[in-house]
């Protein structure tokens, strides 16, 4: 930027990158916010699963002006059709793709994806006490 230092572009992290980052710089949310976020993501994942949709992601960002975490479910256009079912079978069998017994394939049914998504989302956010808890001495 002319006349000043330029800011590095915001990082786009994949799941593995995010987990490494969270080890030293966790995303802190209040317990109330975490409960609301968990409930909303569970409802969204259940809805997408009911439509036979899998392979969606969480997009998270920070609104610096409002000092708020902003999240949304994205990439939810892939239904679990016969070709994805076949891909799951082939990868589970270990014929191709590095799968095999004991390994979870990357392509899984919408119900399995819903559970995996919900489990992963619970790991990403660290609870801190609500402001009300601080005032009440909890």
C-alpha positions in Angstrom: 0.0 0.0 0.0 1.4 3.4 -0.9 2.8 5.3 2.1 2.5 2.3 4.5 3.1 -1.3 5.1 0.9 -3.7 3.3 -1.1 -6.3 5.3 -0.6 -9.9 4.4 -3.7 -11.4 2.7 -6.0 -13.4 5.0 -5.1 -17.0 5.3 -7.3 -19.8 3.9 -6.8 -22.9 5.9 -7.7 -26.5 5.3 -8.7 -28.7 8.2 -5.2 -30.0 8.8 -3.8 -26.4 8.7 -6.5 -25.1 11.0 -5.8 -27.8 13.6 -2.1 -26.9 13.7 -3.1 -23.2 14.0 -5.6 -23.8 16.8 -3.0 -25.6 18.9 -1.3 -22.2 19.5 -4.1 -19.7 18.7 -7.5 -21.2 19.6 -10.8 -19.6 18.6 -12.4 -18.5 21.8 -16.2 -18.4 22.1 -18.5 -18.0 25.1 -20.3 -21.1 26.3 -23.6 -19.6 25.2 -22.3 -18.8 21.7 -20.8 -22.3 21.4 -24.1 -23.9 22.3 -25.9 -21.8 19.7 -23.3 -22.5 17.1 -23.3 -26.3 17.8 -27.2 -26.3 17.6 -27.2 -24.4 14.3 -24.5 -26.5 12.7 -26.3 -29.7 13.8 -29.6 -28.5 12.3 -27.8 -27.5 9.0 -25.9 -30.8 8.8 -29.1 -32.8 9.5 -31.0 -30.9 6.8 -28.2 -31.4 4.3 -28.0 -35.1 5.2 -31.8 -35.5 4.8 -31.4 -34.2 1.2 -28.6 -36.7 0.5 -25.9 -34.0 0.5 -22.3 -34.6 1.6 -18.9 -32.9 1.3 -19.7 -29.5 2.8 -17.4 -27.3 4.8 -17.5 -24.6 7.4 -16.3 -21.1 6.3 -15.3 -19.0 9.3 -14.0 -15.4 9.4 -13.7 -12.5 11.7 -15.6 -9.2 11.2 -13.0 -6.9 12.6 -15.3 -3.9 12.8 -17.8 -5.8 15.0 -15.2 -8.1 16.6 -17.4 -11.1 15.8 -16.9 -14.5 14.4 -18.9 -15.1 11.2 -19.6 -18.6 10.0 -21.4 -20.4 7.3 -21.8 -23.8 5.7 -20.5 -23.8 2.2 -19.8 -26.2 -0.7 -23.0 -28.1 -0.2 -23.7 -29.0 -3.8 -22.6 -32.7 -3.9 -25.2 -35.3 -3.5 -24.3 -38.9 -2.6 -25.2 -40.4 -5.9 -24.4 -43.9 -7.3 -20.9 -42.7 -8.5 -20.0 -41.4 -5.0 -21.4 -44.7 -3.5 -19.1 -46.6 -5.8 -16.1 -44.4 -4.9 -16.8 -45.1 -1.3 -16.8 -48.8 -1.9 -13.7 -48.8 -4.0 -11.7 -46.7 -1.5 -13.0 -48.7 1.5 -11.9 -51.9 -0.2 -8.4 -50.6 -0.7 -8.4 -51.3 -4.4 -7.3 -47.7 -5.1 -7.0 -44.5 -3.3 -5.1 -45.6 -0.2 -8.1 -46.9 1.7 -8.5 -50.3 3.1 -9.7 -52.0 6.3 -9.7 -49.7 9.3 -9.4 -46.5 7.3 -12.3 -44.1 6.8 -12.6 -43.1 3.1 -12.8 -39.5 2.3 -16.1 -40.0 0.5 -18.7 -41.3 2.9 -22.6 -41.4 3.1 -24.5 -38.2 4.1 -25.3 -39.7 7.5 -21.7 -40.5 8.2 -20.6 -37.1 6.9 -23.1 -35.4 9.1 -21.6 -37.1 12.2 -18.0 -36.5 11.1 -18.8 -32.8 10.5 -20.5 -32.3 13.9 -17.6 -34.0 15.7 -15.0 -31.8 13.9 -17.0 -28.6 14.5 -17.0 -29.2 18.3 -13.1 -29.4 18.2 -12.6 -26.1 16.5 -13.9 -23.7 19.2 -12.7 -23.3 22.8 -15.2 -22.2 25.4 -14.6 -19.3 27.7 -16.9 -18.2 30.5 -19.9 -16.0 29.5 -19.8 -12.4 30.7 -22.7 -13.3 33.1 -20.7 -16.0 34.7 -17.9 -13.6 35.5 -20.3 -11.2 37.2 -21.9 -14.0 39.2 -18.5 -15.2 40.5 -18.8 -18.6 38.6 
